[in-house]
Amino acid sequence: MAELADPVRDELIRELRLFRRGQGEPTVTRMTGLFYLVEALGDGIPERAFDELMRLYEQHGTNPDTSVGAFFYLSGTGVGLGSVDQRRTQYVSEHFAADVSTPWRRSERGIKELVTLIRDRDEHARPWAFVSVFQSGNAFQPVLDFNLRKEAWEPPVVEIDGEPVAFDFTVRPHPTLPDFVHRRVVLPESSLNIDVGFAERMAVVRVGWSMPVWPVWSVFAWTADPRIAVHLRTFRERAVEVSLQWWRHTPPGDVAGLVTDGAIWAERRDPNTMNLPEGWEVR
């Protein structure tokens, strides 16, 4: 399959090439006009973005014989000089490169490696998906929300208990975020497997989504107290975060209209209206 287009990646490559062309030692002034680099590395603050780029230099670019090191060398880091062409000539003489095209080729590879590092750090400009599963009685229903920029994409692949599920994936403008599109997929109810033992799975929802940059995945679930939601979010090769979120407009301390069994609070409701498994009844 051909590589999907990623406009943010393309802009980062363009801006790193502009950064490389500067005169002398790089300073924060080189970040002027480099919108995507400043957003991805510094959350919109040029000074922070420059400091983060210099950290990448310390971590990956101090050896000029590497691709990333060649990029920082041609950018003037630790070298200075008045132009990138002067730095190319000096690189050839100092590092025994075959000709002036060698540092350029290495530097171009270094730009692509840097963009991969930078792109993976940017949590704000990547697709993300919410997977919600609602259980009632012996049935469950998945709801999938996909959010992405107006860029190249592949439709997701969904399996329920190992069986592929067909659905339409027509994206529409996001209701609140400009430059984003959105698709909500509400799948039909499926039955839970109730013939299971301890730690055996009653249902499995699997979603695959091939995108030009790794999506952020989010899962919503609920505690025994239906007013508290559980939000699990993954970060690309970095961490997993689980948060408990209050999911009511009334404050947690307001127990009006609630009943307790001594362990949890629950909303008052008629248990005979609950969607119970077949053969179950409330006594």
C-alpha positions as CSV (number, residue, x, y, z in Angstrom):
1,M,0.0,0.0,0.0
2,A,1.3,3.4,-0.9
3,E,2.3,5.8,1.9
4,L,-0.6,8.1,2.9
5,A,-0.1,11.8,2.5
6,D,0.6,13.8,5.7
7,P,0.5,17.6,5.2
8,V,1.9,18.3,8.6
9,R,4.9,16.1,7.9
10,D,5.4,17.8,4.6
11,E,5.3,21.3,6.2
12,L,7.8,20.2,8.9
13,I,10.2,19.0,6.2
14,R,9.9,22.3,4.4
15,E,10.5,24.3,7.6
16,L,13.5,22.3,8.7
17,R,15.0,23.0,5.2
18,L,14.4,26.7,5.8
19,F,16.0,26.4,9.3
20,R,19.1,24.8,7.7
21,R,19.7,27.8,5.4
22,G,20.3,30.3,8.2
23,Q,23.5,32.3,8.7
24,G,25.9,31.6,11.6
25,E,25.0,29.7,14.7
26,P,21.2,29.0,15.1
27,T,19.3,31.2,17.6
28,V,15.7,31.5,18.5
29,T,15.3,34.1,15.7
30,R,15.5,31.3,13.2
31,M,12.2,30.0,14.4
32,T,10.4,33.1,13.0
33,G,7.8,32.1,10.5
34,L,8.3,28.3,11.2
35,F,4.7,27.8,12.3
36,Y,4.5,24.0,12.4
37,L,7.9,23.6,14.1
38,V,6.9,26.2,16.7
39,E,3.5,24.5,17.3
40,A,4.8,20.9,17.4
41,L,7.9,21.6,19.6
42,G,6.8,24.7,21.6
43,D,3.0,24.8,21.8
44,G,3.2,28.1,19.9
45,I,6.1,29.6,21.8
46,P,9.3,30.1,19.7
47,E,11.7,30.1,22.6
48,R,10.4,26.8,23.9
49,A,10.4,25.3,20.4
50,F,14.1,26.3,19.9
51,D,15.1,24.8,23.2
52,E,13.3,21.5,22.3
53,L,15.1,21.5,18.9
54,M,18.4,21.9,20.7
55,R,17.5,19.0,23.0
56,L,17.0,16.9,19.9
57,Y,20.5,18.0,18.8
58,E,22.0,17.0,22.1
59,Q,20.2,13.6,22.0
60,H,20.6,12.7,18.3
61,G,22.8,15.2,16.4
62,T,26.2,15.8,18.0
63,N,27.9,13.3,15.7
64,P,28.1,15.0,12.2
65,D,28.7,11.6,10.6
66,T,25.1,10.6,11.4
67,S,22.2,11.8,9.3
68,V,20.7,14.0,12.0
69,G,24.2,15.2,12.9
70,A,24.8,16.2,9.3
71,F,21.5,18.2,9.4
72,F,22.6,20.2,12.5
73,Y,26.1,20.7,11.1
74,L,24.7,22.2,7.9
75,S,22.4,24.3,10.0
76,G,25.4,25.8,11.6
77,T,25.0,24.3,15.1
78,G,28.5,24.4,16.6
79,V,29.9,25.5,13.2
80,G,28.6,29.0,12.4
81,L,29.8,30.3,9.0
82,G,27.8,32.5,6.7
83,S,25.9,30.1,4.5
84,V,24.9,26.5,4.2
85,D,27.2,26.2,1.1
86,Q,30.2,27.2,3.2
87,R,29.3,24.6,5.7
88,R,28.9,21.9,3.1
89,T,32.4,22.6,1.8
90,Q,33.8,22.5,5.3
91,Y,32.0,19.3,6.1
92,V,33.6,17.6,3.1
93,S,37.1,18.6,4.2
94,E,36.6,17.8,7.9
95,H,34.7,14.5,7.6
96,F,36.3,13.0,4.4
97,A,33.0,13.0,2.5
98,A,33.3,12.0,-1.2
99,D,31.9,15.3,-2.5
100,V,29.7,18.2,-1.6
101,S,26.6,16.1,-2.3
102,T,27.4,13.7,0.5
103,P,26.6,16.0,3.4
104,W,23.4,17.2,1.6
105,R,22.1,13.6,1.2
106,R,22.9,12.8,4.8
107,S,21.2,16.0,5.9
108,E,18.1,15.2,3.9
109,R,17.9,11.8,5.6
110,G,18.4,13.6,8.9
111,I,15.5,15.9,8.2
112,K,13.2,12.9,7.7
113,E,14.4,11.2,10.8
114,L,13.9,14.4,12.8
115,V,10.4,14.9,11.4
116,T,9.5,11.4,12.6
117,L,10.7,12.3,16.1
118,I,8.9,15.6,16.1
119,R,5.7,14.2,14.6
120,D,5.5,11.5,17.2
121,R,5.8,14.1,20.0
122,D,2.9,16.3,18.6
123,E,-0.3,15.1,20.3
124,H,-2.3,18.0,19.0
125,A,-2.1,17.5,15.2
126,R,-2.8,13.8,14.8
127,P,-6.0,11.8,14.2
128,W,-7.7,10.4,17.3
129,A,-10.5,7.9,17.9
130,F,-12.9,7.2,20.8
131,V,-14.1,3.6,21.3
132,S,-17.1,3.4,23.6
133,V,-18.9,0.2,24.5
134,F,-22.3,0.3,26.2
135,Q,-23.5,-2.9,27.9
136,S,-27.1,-3.6,28.9
137,G,-28.1,-7.0,30.1
138,N,-26.6,-9.7,27.9
139,A,-26.0,-7.3,25.0
140,F,-23.4,-4.7,24.2
141,Q,-23.2,-1.9,21.6
142,P,-20.0,-0.2,20.3
143,V,-19.9,3.4,19.3
144,L,-16.8,4.6,17.4
145,D,-15.9,8.2,16.9
146,F,-13.1,9.0,14.4
147,N,-11.6,12.5,14.1
148,L,-9.0,13.5,11.5
149,R,-7.7,16.5,9.5
150,K,-8.7,16.9,5.9
151,E,-5.9,14.7,4.7
152,A,-5.3,11.3,3.2
153,W,-6.8,8.4,5.1
154,E,-7.8,4.8,5.0
155,P,-11.2,3.6,6.4
156,P,-10.9,1.7,9.7
157,V,-11.4,-2.1,9.9
158,V,-13.6,-3.3,12.8
159,E,-14.1,-6.8,14.1
160,I,-16.5,-8.1,16.7
161,D,-15.4,-11.3,18.2
162,G,-13.1,-11.9,15.3
163,E,-15.8,-11.3,12.6
164,P,-15.4,-8.3,10.3
165,V,-18.2,-5.6,10.5
166,A,-19.2,-3.7,7.3
167,F,-20.2,-0.1,7.7
168,D,-20.1,3.2,5.7
169,F,-17.2,5.6,6.4
170,T,-18.3,8.9,4.9
171,V,-16.6,11.7,6.8
172,R,-18.3,15.1,7.5
173,P,-17.0,18.4,8.7
174,H,-16.3,18.3,12.5
175,P,-19.1,20.2,14.4
176,T,-16.7,22.2,16.5
177,L,-13.1,21.9,15.1
178,P,-12.2,23.7,11.9
179,D,-10.0,21.8,9.4
180,F,-11.1,18.5,11.0
181,V,-13.6,15.9,9.7
182,H,-15.5,13.4,11.8
183,R,-17.3,10.1,11.5
184,R,-19.4,8.4,14.2
185,V,-20.1,4.8,13.6
186,V,-22.9,3.2,15.8
187,L,-22.7,-0.5,15.4
188,P,-25.6,-2.9,16.0
189,E,-26.1,-4.6,19.4
190,S,-24.3,-7.9,19.8
191,S,-24.8,-10.6,22.4
192,L,-22.3,-11.2,25.2
193,N,-21.0,-14.7,25.6
194,I,-22.4,-15.6,29.0
195,D,-21.0,-19.2,29.0
196,V,-17.6,-18.1,30.3
197,G,-15.4,-18.7,33.3
198,F,-13.2,-16.5,35.4
199,A,-11.1,-14.0,33.3
200,E,-12.6,-15.3,30.0
201,R,-13.7,-12.7,27.5
202,M,-17.4,-12.1,27.0
203,A,-16.9,-9.9,23.9
204,V,-14.0,-8.4,21.9
205,V,-14.1,-5.2,19.8
206,R,-11.0,-4.7,17.6
207,V,-10.4,-1.6,15.5
208,G,-7.6,-1.1,13.1
209,W,-6.9,2.3,11.4
210,S,-4.0,2.8,9.0
211,M,-3.1,6.5,9.0
212,P,-0.1,8.5,8.0
213,V,0.7,9.2,11.6
214,W,-0.1,7.0,14.6
215,P,-3.6,7.9,16.0
216,V,-4.3,8.6,19.6
217,W,-6.8,6.0,20.9
218,S,-9.3,6.7,23.7
219,V,-11.6,4.3,25.5
220,F,-14.6,5.3,27.6
221,A,-16.1,3.1,30.3
222,W,-18.0,3.5,33.6
223,T,-17.5,2.6,37.2
224,A,-20.1,1.0,39.3
225,D,-21.2,4.5,40.2
226,P,-22.8,5.5,36.8
227,R,-21.9,9.2,37.5
228,I,-18.2,8.5,37.2
229,A,-16.6,7.8,33.8
230,V,-13.3,6.1,33.1
231,H,-11.2,7.6,30.3
232,L,-8.2,5.6,29.0
233,R,-5.9,7.2,26.5
234,T,-2.8,5.9,24.8
235,F,0.2,8.0,23.7
236,R,2.5,7.0,20.8
237,E,5.3,4.9,22.4
238,R,5.2,7.1,25.5
239,A,2.5,6.3,28.1
240,V,-1.0,5.3,28.9
241,E,-3.2,7.6,31.0
242,V,-6.4,6.6,32.9
243,S,-8.6,9.3,34.5
244,L,-11.8,9.2,36.5
245,Q,-14.1,11.9,35.3
246,W,-17.2,13.3,37.0
247,W,-20.0,12.9,34.4
248,R,-22.8,15.0,35.9
249,H,-23.6,18.7,36.0
250,T,-24.5,18.4,39.7
251,P,-21.5,18.3,42.2
252,P,-20.3,15.0,43.5
253,G,-21.4,15.8,47.0
254,D,-25.1,16.3,46.0
255,V,-26.8,13.0,46.8
256,A,-30.4,14.1,46.2
257,G,-32.3,11.6,44.3
258,L,-29.7,8.8,44.9
259,V,-29.8,5.7,46.9
260,T,-26.9,3.7,48.4
261,D,-26.3,0.1,49.3
262,G,-23.5,1.1,51.6
263,A,-20.9,0.7,49.0
264,I,-21.9,2.9,46.0
265,W,-24.4,5.6,45.1
266,A,-26.8,5.0,42.3
267,E,-29.5,7.0,40.5
268,R,-33.0,6.1,41.5
269,R,-34.8,4.2,38.7
270,D,-37.4,1.5,38.4
271,P,-35.4,-1.8,38.1
272,N,-38.3,-3.4,36.2
273,T,-37.5,-1.0,33.3
274,M,-33.9,-2.2,33.0
275,N,-32.9,-4.3,30.0
276,L,-32.1,-7.5,31.8
277,P,-30.8,-10.7,30.3
278,E,-33.5,-13.2,29.1
279,G,-34.8,-15.1,32.0
280,W,-33.7,-12.6,34.6
281,E,-36.1,-10.8,36.9
282,V,-36.0,-8.3,39.8
283,R,-37.3,-9.6,43.1
